[in-house]
Amino acid sequence: MKEGDLIRVMKVPESVRDSEGFKTRSTLEKCVGRVFPIMGFHEGFLQIDVGEIVGRPSYMESIWIEPNCVEPVEQ
């Protein structure tokens, strides 16, 4: 996989939780089944921009997700 490739979120990692300031688990649950481009990589995680999930421009919210939680989408 490389930047720009499309991926579909298939599941939420078990270790992800919501915290007081960040609703990461809730946001990722809304992402399941949706397609996103890969925006970057860091320490084995994929960056996806998910702002539209929470009613903002996509670039305003990013989430890092494990590659085993997504599948590639044919372009």
PADO-896818 format. One record per atom (N, C-alpha, C): x, y, z; residue in one letter. Coordinates in pm, whole numbers, padded with zeros to 5 digits, always signed. Example, Ala and Ser with C-alpha at 12.3 -4.5 7.8 and 13.67 -1.06 7.14 Angstrom:
# residues 2
+01319-00569+00780a
+01230-00450+00780a
+01320-00330+00780a
+01285-00225+00708s
+01367-00106+00714s
+01290+00003+00787s
# end
This chain:
# residues 75
+00084-00118+00000m
+00000+00000+00000m
+00088+00125+00000m
+00034+00229-00060k
+00108+00356-00067k
+00010+00472-00052k
+00065+00592-00028e
-00020+00710-00017e
-00107+00723-00141e
-00232+00757-00118g
-00326+00773-00228g
-00408+00649-00258g
-00357+00531-00219d
-00436+00409-00240d
-00565+00418-00160d
-00670+00360-00214l
-00798+00357-00144l
-00808+00232-00058l
-00859+00252+00064i
-00881+00139+00155i
-01023+00148+00212i
-01076+00033+00249r
-01206+00027+00316r
-01181-00015+00461r
-01235+00060+00554v
-01223+00024+00696v
-01315-00096+00721v
-01259-00204+00771m
-01334-00329+00792m
-01369-00352+00939m
-01288-00300+01030k
-01316-00320+01172k
-01242-00215+01254k
-01285-00202+01378v
-01222-00110+01473v
-01129-00193+01561v
-01004-00151+01576p
-00913-00225+01664p
-00970-00233+01806p
-00957-00349+01867e
-01009-00370+02003e
-00949-00271+02103e
-00825-00233+02083s
-00756-00147+02180s
-00801-00001+02175s
-00874+00039+02073v
-00913+00179+02057v
-01032+00211+02148v
-01019+00317+02224r
-01124+00363+02315r
-01149+00512+02296r
-01267+00555+02332d
-01295+00698+02341d
-01233+00750+02470d
-01191+00875+02468s
-01143+00940+02590s
-01216+01073+02602s
-01189+01145+02705e
-01260+01270+02731e
-01251+01367+02614e
-01133+01382+02557g
-01114+01478+02450g
-01123+01422+02309g
-01114+01290+02296f
-01109+01229+02164f
-01209+01114+02154f
-01294+01119+02055k
-01395+01015+02033k
-01347+00921+01922k
-01227+00869+01939t
-01164+00787+01835t
-01244+00662+01805t
-01285+00586+01905r
-01359+00463+01880r
-01492+00493+01812r
-01566+00589+01863s
-01696+00625+01805s
-01681+00667+01659s
-01578+00746+01630t
-01555+00791+01493t
-01520+00674+01404t
-01429+00586+01450l
-01391+00470+01369l
-01509+00377+01345l
-01597+00363+01442e
-01715+00278+01421e
-01800+00332+01306e
-01806+00464+01292k
-01881+00526+01182k
-01809+00509+01048k
-01679+00480+01052c
-01599+00463+00931c
-01608+00322+00872c
-01650+00225+00952v
-01653+00087+00905v
-01741+00076+00781v
-01683+00015+00676g
-01752-00002+00549g
-01728+00111+00451g
-01671+00221+00496r
-01645+00335+00408r
-01505+00329+00349r
-01489+00401+00239v
-01362+00402+00165v
-01294+00536+00186v
-01161+00529+00210f
-01080+00649+00231f
-00946+00632+00158f
-00886+00743+00113p
-00750+00733+00062p
-00651+00732+00178p
-00541+00662+00160i
-00433+00665+00258i
-00362+00799+00245i
-00351+00871+00357m
-00289+01003+00357m
-00143+00998+00402m
-00104+00892+00471g
+00033+00882+00518g
+00053+00756+00600g
+00175+00741+00650f
+00215+00624+00728f
+00300+00671+00846f
+00288+00599+00958h
+00374+00628+01073h
+00378+00505+01163h
+00498+00453+01183e
+00521+00340+01273e
+00424+00224+01248e
+00400+00194+01121g
+00317+00081+01085g
+00168+00110+01076g
+00127+00231+01108f
-00014+00269+01101f
-00041+00348+00973f
-00167+00344+00929l
-00211+00420+00812l
-00287+00542+00860l
-00263+00656+00797q
-00338+00777+00829q
-00452+00792+00729q
-00574+00810+00783i
-00688+00843+00698i
-00752+00970+00753i
-00799+01055+00664d
-00867+01178+00703d
-01016+01152+00707d
-01077+01176+00822v
-01215+01136+00845v
-01306+01250+00891v
-01267+01372+00864g
-01345+01487+00909g
-01490+01483+00867g
-01517+01433+00746e
-01656+01431+00698e
-01745+01342+00784e
-01687+01249+00855i
-01763+01161+00944i
-01825+01241+01059i
-01756+01348+01099v
-01805+01430+01211v
-01852+01568+01163v
-01882+01579+01033g
-01939+01702+00980g
-01841+01815+00958g
-01717+01783+00935r
-01613+01883+00908r
-01545+01849+00776r
-01464+01940+00723p
-01384+01903+00605p
-01295+01783+00639p
-01276+01694+00543s
-01206+01568+00571s
-01069+01588+00635s
-00994+01690+00591y
-00858+01710+00641y
-00853+01759+00787y
-00968+01795+00844m
-00971+01849+00980m
-00960+01742+01089m
-00982+01616+01053e
-00974+01506+01150e
-00900+01390+01085e
-00792+01346+01149s
-00717+01230+01100s
-00716+01122+01206s
-00716+00999+01160i
-00707+00884+01249i
-00599+00791+01193i
-00526+00729+01284w
-00425+00631+01248w
-00482+00494+01279w
-00476+00405+01181i
-00537+00272+01195i
-00440+00163+01150i
-00452+00047+01214e
-00366-00066+01180e
-00404-00121+01042e
-00306-00162+00964p
-00335-00217+00831p
-00424-00341+00832p
-00424-00419+00941n
-00507-00539+00944n
-00655-00508+00967n
-00689-00382+00983c
-00828-00339+01003c
-00890-00283+00874c
-00813-00285+00767v
-00861-00230+00640v
-00837-00330+00527v
-00902-00305+00414e
-00874-00385+00294e
-00855-00289+00178e
-00768-00325+00083p
-00749-00240-00035p
-00874-00239-00122p
-00896-00127-00189v
-01009-00112-00283v
-00949-00092-00421v
-00999-00168-00516e
-00952-00153-00654e
-00987-00014-00706e
-00890+00047-00775q
-00912+00182-00829q
-00938+00177-00977q
# end
